[in-house]
Amino acid sequence: MGMNGTDRAATESVWDYPRPPRIAPDTRHVVVRHAGVALADSRRCLRVLETSHPPVFYIPRADVRIELLRASEHRSVCEWKGTATYWRLGPELGARPAADIAWSYEAPRPDYAPITGHLAFHADRVEACTVDGERVRAQPGGFYGGWITDEIIGPFKGVPGSRGW
């Protein structure tokens, strides 16, 4: 079933998303896998929808194998959500020090309190991320981390020349 309850998902243009971003619940089946292990498996995600960006899926911590991850030293600040904490794979999966694969807002600004402690994953830094079985594509550019599925249309921020969008 599509996100609108039909057999086919409705098309969403990222240019119809608001600024500042809004949070929308999503009950589709989201799975994040790496090295053959399900790092996350949920039907209780929150999507953050922001103009020009593919949605970012925030997965409740209770649905993430947090014991397989380690907080990194890296932090960044979002003008809307606050300070992000980044996560790397832990040694349990034979991981050597590598790029941050996920991020969270442990104490977001009040308007974004619902995503507190939820994790979002970079689709291009793990083996696969799926939404209702569809393998997602990573938002271009390597920074933002939005997930592109067949119903999402752009152009997307992150492509060359989009820095000023």
SULFEN-V241692 format. One record per backbone hydrogen bond with DSSP energy under -1.0 kcal/mol. NH is the residue of the N-H (numbers start at 0). CO is the residue of the C=O. E is the energy in kcal/mol with one decimal. If there is no record, write none. Layout:
nh->[NH/NH]
co->[CO/CO]
e->[E/E]
This chain:
nh->[1/4/11/13/15/21/23/25/29/30/31/32/33/36/38/39/40/41/44/45/46/47/48/50/51/52/55/57/58/62/63/64/65/67/68/69/71/75/77/81/83/84/85/86/87/89/92/93/100/101/102/103/108/111/112/114/115/116/117/118/119/121/124/127/129/130/131/133/135/136/138/146/147/151/152/156/158/161/164]
co->[5/1/150/152/12/48/46/44/41/129/39/127/36/33/31/31/62/29/25/57/23/55/21/17/13/49/47/45/118/59/60/38/63/64/65/87/85/83/81/77/75/103/73/101/69/67/89/90/86/86/119/84/80/108/109/111/112/104/114/58/102/100/121/32/30/133/28/130/128/147/145/54/136/148/11/51/155/158/161]
e->[-4.6/-2.1/-3.6/-2.4/-2.0/-2.1/-2.7/-2.5/-3.1/-2.0/-2.2/-3.2/-2.4/-2.2/-2.4/-1.6/-2.2/-2.6/-1.2/-2.3/-3.5/-2.4/-3.0/-1.9/-1.7/-2.4/-1.7/-3.3/-3.2/-2.2/-1.9/-3.7/-2.3/-2.4/-1.8/-2.5/-2.9/-1.1/-3.4/-1.7/-3.1/-3.0/-1.2/-2.6/-2.8/-3.4/-1.2/-2.3/-2.6/-1.6/-2.2/-2.6/-2.1/-2.3/-1.7/-1.8/-2.1/-2.0/-2.1/-2.6/-2.6/-2.9/-1.7/-2.0/-2.7/-2.2/-3.3/-2.0/-2.7/-2.4/-2.0/-3.2/-3.2/-1.9/-2.8/-3.5/-1.4/-2.0/-2.1]
